[in-house]
């Protein structure tokens, strides 16, 4: 919600004066050794724990911090980084240094793997405090706390003692009561207890009472949200009340929340709950109790808490109603076990070896685990936590168990041991100052400004001097502008252009639960609906991407970056073009078709898919006239084209929109100028279709994005934005994780990619090249790091860069 505040003209005038003073200061700083880098919009989550976008992450993990693990120019891990490793690339020797030496030791007999990090003893945070093992211990405990809801998925790995610590229940006891809770739920609320059941009547009653409490709490949260955000005159008048009365009367607040959220109807002074039939004469002082509100909501969803949560609580971060109930049941029941009475004081697999060495022990082996265990930025415990609450020997780790509020409070103000210190974020600019204590040596450039810049302004910004460095979308127009400035060349007296393959790809995604038939996202009908939409969109990828990018991008057909060793190749026997077969599995197109013929073939295929999905078709008009239950005749696709259509997939949307209109389906294009609007809709699973791009990691692990444990409300990381839940896909993801054999993993990942395509939740669109442009007039290019690659950015050697 956006809250508008009136500002007195005097205060506004003062702010304007301060703004002018700030501008003058920025200009002065620029004259005094300031590098200005054009950036895409920030979300102001500059935290090594909670950064969500790549741009926020850069602030926390490149400029103000650096990762524990260093990888070289091809993505290989540098294990001996304290003394440094010299590794050749492109005919040049490059020496890589890091803050730690790393080791991975597999114990076949014990079926464990030990990851050990030995820190340098000469690293200081930018405030002068030394980096030690205690900071690394603190960082691990934050990432593994049960209340952690960031995007880092270290907690998905089977660290020895992790589950016991998170639940404060020994693992064998937790497993016992977790199975019991699932059995009670499966039996159903109407189940009549019998002595033959595997649980007591008290346990059964406790479980269902706990579910009612958790559900009631969620209903209360909805009502609170409505009252807090919508209690204004116009809305209050809908129940013939006032904001003041609603705020003062909890019963009236219940009525207001129920009505405005759609759980109750108001007419002629009477509020009615349509499912239970309960009613209240508000004018006579009759108001629904919270219990009655819960009864109506529960009845509406036929007692299914998951259906309720996935529909009504999409904006909520955290565990679902059912998951909350089950966890609470397990922990309460475990209290009856003597072994569980003392709780679990620490994570058994995380050990402080000495003042600079920490080990993490995992059960079994998982190939991508090394990137999660070591691929973090160590955070200063004294800053993000509370030094008074840290005592490793006595199992105190810098913050209260289950409460990361003090860590989250520093999300907008990062501090680390990186090359720069964070000064402020103001007027859409991140201000940084050189860290004189940086362990690799103080940076040559004193100040850096990371300036939010529209993509359309990035190239011109470098040319005009507003920016020194930026990363414009590398398309035909950008290339033309660069060459025009440089006398026909990409590199010249005005601009220097560095290009690499992007470690990521562009795609069009779908929130499966929002584009489904009958409320079942995994049904064949739902998949056919999404295949129809993707068939229309996929058709135009080649033409549009070639028009936008030319030779610097190519269309991809699997949801994985071509930079990955796991990416299918066109020469593979089972390689397929995405969404090029019809409902019967036959090829839609032939190689000799014209575009007009392809459009006709695609239209026929779309009709076939939608008929299979249950849509009503009128043969006379050749259009669909009605959607099946749960599906729609109109869907929205949200895209961040700056409100001007400046996005590589925008042309795909406009062409597909016209094609779908021919069969009676409306595709509404919502081109937002504020990227955070798109991000929030995707994150909250409230979008239908959306255009985004993935930034991927060196290892092609799919757990974070596609595993069902990470769908919104499942108790994981909430990072499965497609809401795809498929046991077969889950198993493939875990099988690939548990092998070090790259050939085997590649075959497993191919099967997983096919499964994702089969679900029709992601349309791969393009693999592009990235371009970073530098002002050849203001940046000393002789000091720019050599051999920039997909895995080695100029910013990783930012401390050596100089201005002219």
Buried (B, 14 or more C-beta within 10 A) or exposed (E): EEEEEEEEEEEEEEEEEEEEEBEEEBEEBBEEBBBBBBBBBBBBBBBBBBBBBBBBBBBBBBBBBBBBBBBBBEBBBBBBBBEBBEBEBEEEEBEBBBBBBBEBEEEEEEEBBBBBBBBBEEBBBBBEBBBBBBBBBBBBBBBBBBBBBBBBBBBBBBBBBBBBBBBBBBBEBBEBBBEBBEBBBEBEEEEEBEEEBEBEEEBBEBBBEBBBBBBBEBBBBBBEBBBEEBBEEEBBEEBEBBBEBBBEBBBBBBBBBBBBBEBBEBEEEBBBBBBBEBBBEBEEEBBBEBEBBBBBBBBBBEBBBBBBBBBBBBBBEEBBBBBBBBBBBBBBBBEEBEEBEEBBEBBBBBBBEEEBBBBBBBBEBBBBBBBBBBBBBBBBBBBBBBBEBBEBEEEBBBBBBEEBEBBBEBBBBBBBBBBBBBBEBEEEBBBBBBBEBBBBEEBBBBBBBBBBBBBBBBBBBBBEEBBBBBBBBBBBBBBEBBBEBBEEEBBBEBBBBBBBBBBBBBBBBBBBBBBBBBBEBBBEBBBBBBBBBBBBBBBBBBBBBBEBBBEBBBBBBBBBBBBBEBBBEEEEEEEBBBBBBBBEEEEBBEEEEEEEEBBBBBBEBBBBBBBBBBBBBEEEEEBBEEBBEBBBBEBBBBBBBBEEEBBBBBBBBBBBBEBBEBBBBEBEBBBBEEBBEBBBBBBBBBBBBBBBBBEBBBBBBBBBBBBBBBBBBBBBBBBBBBBBBBEEBBEBBBBBBBBEEEEBBBBBBBBBBBBBBEBBBBBBBBBBBBBBBBBBBBBBBEBBBEEBBBBBBBBBBBBBBBBE
